[in-house]
Amino acid sequence: MGNSHSSSKSFRRKLTKKKSLQKLINSESLKQQPIYDPSKFHLPKNDKDIDRMHEQHFLFKHIWGGNFSSPIERTLHKGAMVLDVGCGPGTWLLEMSTTYPQSQFYGIDIEQIFPKEIKPGNLEFIQSDITNGIKFDNDHFDFVRMSLLAAFLQEDKWIHVLGELIRVLKPGGYIEIIEHELQYSIGSCFSMLITPLLNFIRSTGANVQIMQKIDSLLTTTTTSSNHHVSPSSRTAFSTSHPTNMLTNNSSHQVNLSLSNTLSRLTNTHSDTRTVIIGSVHGGQTGKVFEEILTSYFENTVVELLPWYMEISQEKYLELWKSCQKEFKNRASSTKLFKFWGMKIPQ
Ligand SMILES: C[S@@+](CC[C@H](N)C(=O)[O-])C[C@H]1O[C@@H](n2cnc3c(N)ncnc32)[C@H](O)[C@@H]1O
């Protein structure tokens, strides 16, 4: 225990000596000379990424207690049109299309990592960039979902994509969005990885905390009688993230556009779940979550993050190992956020 704490401390001292973290975080030169195409920096690139997404699907299903929260079960049994945007390897779709054979399922992803041939007959995949619009007619789907895309979409494109999701949704149909916020209650060691990661993502124009914004707008744009938030999760939400959204004009514009888009929904709900990282404090769920994070840090961003932090890959991996020790010594948690709502019937 003492060892891990002191090794993380000494690592931090070395890192601080090399270059202050704040300096790393604010490094403007990275914006001017990107080695990485920001929109592609953590797109799934290999089998390990695909395995991680499969594992994540089953963990999230366990955490949320099912594959969806919207009241659509009966429609799915009767025969619904369903769209999953940014579907990745299609794990959710493969399960759903097998469970509801009367319904027709579509998945869209910019990368062709979904199965091309071996899949149920009621499931189709389309390779497409959703920031260019969704190539379906208005009012086409009974259920539209999007899971874990905030880090990939610039904030203004996010608003456009949300508008598209609602456009292709039938009046009376449901939309469901899931996001993951890494920076909830974490120790100093994990912060040393998460802070530069979030700053890099922010430098691409994406906002991983967009769901905070959506949640606060849902409570103001929809009347309190048709927006429901679980009381326990609301407490966790407001204590961890004081909302400070309307700080400048562009932020005001974003809020206005988001409000307009969200005003097309009713019967909205939001729900947050806290996930403790590691088996010591988080049991089996925490163990699986740590495995997913390990794959993310040791595979997905193993080149990007040391480059951004200006440290060697060796030091970076050493830091990740110290984070894993920290998960044992301190209960570190992250947060999942979900909202769902119905398109206002005409
Ligand atoms: C973190 S993964 C989430 C996958 C899946 N939705 C899940 O919850 O496991 C994000 C997915 O979004 C896809 N993606 C990113 N930008 C996209 C875009 N502009 N258009 C379509 N898909 C995109 C990526 O290829 C990746 O498969």
The ligand as an ORCA input file, in Angstrom:
! r2SCAN-3c Opt
* xyz 0 1
  C     -16.873      3.995    -28.171
  S     -17.471      3.206    -29.608
  C     -19.106      2.760    -29.066
  C     -19.658      1.576    -29.797
  C     -21.025      1.134    -29.317
  N     -22.017      2.144    -29.576
  C     -20.979      0.801    -27.845
  O     -21.669      1.444    -27.061
  O     -20.247     -0.131    -27.491
  C     -17.820      4.538    -30.687
  C     -18.195      4.080    -32.082
  O     -18.612      5.221    -32.824
  C     -18.087      5.128    -34.127
  N     -18.027      6.469    -34.709
  C     -17.220      7.481    -34.345
  N     -17.450      8.571    -35.095
  C     -18.435      8.229    -35.957
  C     -19.099      8.932    -37.008
  N     -18.798     10.193    -37.302
  N     -20.055      8.274    -37.722
  C     -20.373      6.987    -37.419
  N     -19.768      6.276    -36.434
  C     -18.818      6.884    -35.710
  C     -16.729      4.468    -33.925
  O     -16.248      3.861    -35.112
  C     -17.036      3.471    -32.819
  O     -17.386      2.214    -33.337
*
